[in-house]
Amino acid sequence: MMKWQVKFCALFIMACATVSSAEPAPPKLILQITVDQLHGDMMSWYLDRMGEGGFRYLLEQGVVFKDAHHAHANTETVVGHTTLATGAHPSTHGMVANVWFDRKSGRLAYNIEDARYHILSEGADIDEATEVDTTQKLASTDGRSPNNILVSTFSDELFLRFNGKAKIFGVSVKDRGAVTLAGHRE
């Protein structure tokens, strides 16, 4: 190698070392949007109808997974949302179906039911007369929690990373969508 090439290589290596050792500033906002049955390429189908900002901004400025796959077949809400929330397979994270047979109680159990944690206030839960989601009707209590999730979620890790100062919200029409993505922390 010529002398200038050696110097250039040394400078390049030093520059790379400097760049890789510098920790980037943490993001101020992380927004995960999960939509049942909205596969990754559908957003681009409607891009020409989107105005500035909103989804267009997220598509152009955010991180978008257009061809993500998981090796599980069950596509029920709690299974998919928990897989996205944890990065783990259902056999590991424990949320294998919206409803499963609970051997201890001898009955079908709703995935996130938990009598210890009531939703908002008494009577704020499901109106059985108008409920269309038959799986929620199986719940024996109006309480909900992520306690059946067996592993840490992305939200849990984010909360830990920022010493409990991260503000994490889960919003969904379905309780199991919000609860699973918001994580375990108390």
N, C-alpha and C positions, 0 to 999 in steps of 0.2 A: 504494500500500500504506500501511496505517496504521503508525505508529511501532512499536507492539508486535509487529506482524507481521514487520517487518524484524528486530527484535531476536530474535524466535523463530526466524526463518529462519537468522540468523547463528549462534545457539546450536545449532540442529539441524545445520548444516553443520560446525561445530566438533566436535560430538559424533561425527558420522559420520567425520570425519577422524581423530579420536582413536581410535575403534574400529578403523577399517580400517588404521591404521598400527601398531597393537599386534600383535606376533607372538604367536599362541597357543602355549601350551606344547606341545612335541611329545608325541605319545602314547607311553605306556610299553609298549604292546603292540599289535601289528598282527597279526591272525589272518586268514589267507585260507583258506577251506575250499572246495575244488573237488571236486565229486563228479560223476563221469561219469554222464551221462544223468539228472541231477537238475535239471530245469528250475525256474526261479525260483518259480513259483506252487505247486509241490508241497509245500513246507514248510507253507504255510498250510492245505493239505488235512488235515494231521495235527496241527495246532496244539492241537486239543482233547484229544489223547492225550499231549501233552508235559507233563512236570512242570515245576516251577520250576527256574530255572537252565538250564544246558546250551544246547541249540538255542533254547529259548524266550527265554532271556536274550539270545542273539546276535540273534535276530530282532527283539526289542523294543528293544534298546539299541545294536545295531550298525548299520552301513551295509549295506543289502541291495539288490542289484540284481535286481528282480523281472521286468524286461522288457528285458534287455540282448541285443543282437544284434551279430553280426559279419558282414561281407560276404564270407564264404568258405563253401564248400560241404563241404569235406572235414572230417568230424567225428571223425577218428581221434584217439586220446589225445594224442600228442605235438603235433599241430597245434593242438588246442584249448587244451591247457595252456600251450603256448608263447605263443599269442595272448593268453591271460589274463595271463601273466607279463610280457609286453612291451608290450601294447597295439598291437602291429604286426600287419599281415596276414602270412600265411604266405610270400607272395612277397618280403616284406621281411625277416622274421626267419629265413627259410631252412628251417624245419622243415615240409616240405610233405607228409610222410607218415610212417607208422611205419617204412616200409622204402622205399628208393629204389635205383635203379641207379647205382652209382658208376663213372663212366667211367675213372678212374685205375686202379682195381683190376680192372675188368671183371666185377664181381659185384654182387649185391644187398647193400646195406649196412643195418644196423640203425641207427636214427636217432642214438643217443647213444653208440654204441660208440667206445672210444678205448683202445688198448692201453697208453697211458702211465699210466692211472689205474685200478688194480685195485680191485674192490669188496672192502672189508674185508680179506680175506686169500685166498690161493689156495684154490680149492675152495669158497668161500663163495657162488659164483654159482649159476647155473641148474642144476637137476638135470634133465638132458635126459630121463630116464626118466619123470618126473612132470610136466614142464612142459606147460601147456595153451596158453600164448601162443606161437603159431607164429612170430610176428615176432621174438621174442627168440632163438629157435633159430637164426636166420640170422646172429647176431653171431659174428664170428670170434675174439673175445677176451672175457675176463670183465671188461675195463675199460670204464668209463663216464665221460662228462664232458659238460658243456654246450657244448663247443667248436664244435659245428655251429650253435649259435644265433648269428646274425650281428649282433644288436643287444643293447643293454643291457636287463636285466630290472628290474622293480620292486625286487627284492631287491638287485640291484647298486646301484641309485640310493640305496636306503635305507642300505646299507653305506657309500657315499661320503658321504652327508649327515651321518652320525654319525662321520666320520673313522675308519672301521674298527672302531668299538666296538659296532655293532649285532650282535646274535646272531641268526643266520638259520638255520632248519632246514627241510628239506623231508622229509616223511614220506609214503610211499605204498606200496601193495602192488606197484605197477608202478614199476620203476626210472625210467622216462621221466617219470612224474608227479612224483617227488621231485626229480630232477635239474633239470628245466626250471624249476620254481618256486623252487628255491634259488639259481639264478643262477651267474655266472661267477667271482666273486672267489676268490682263492687266498690 
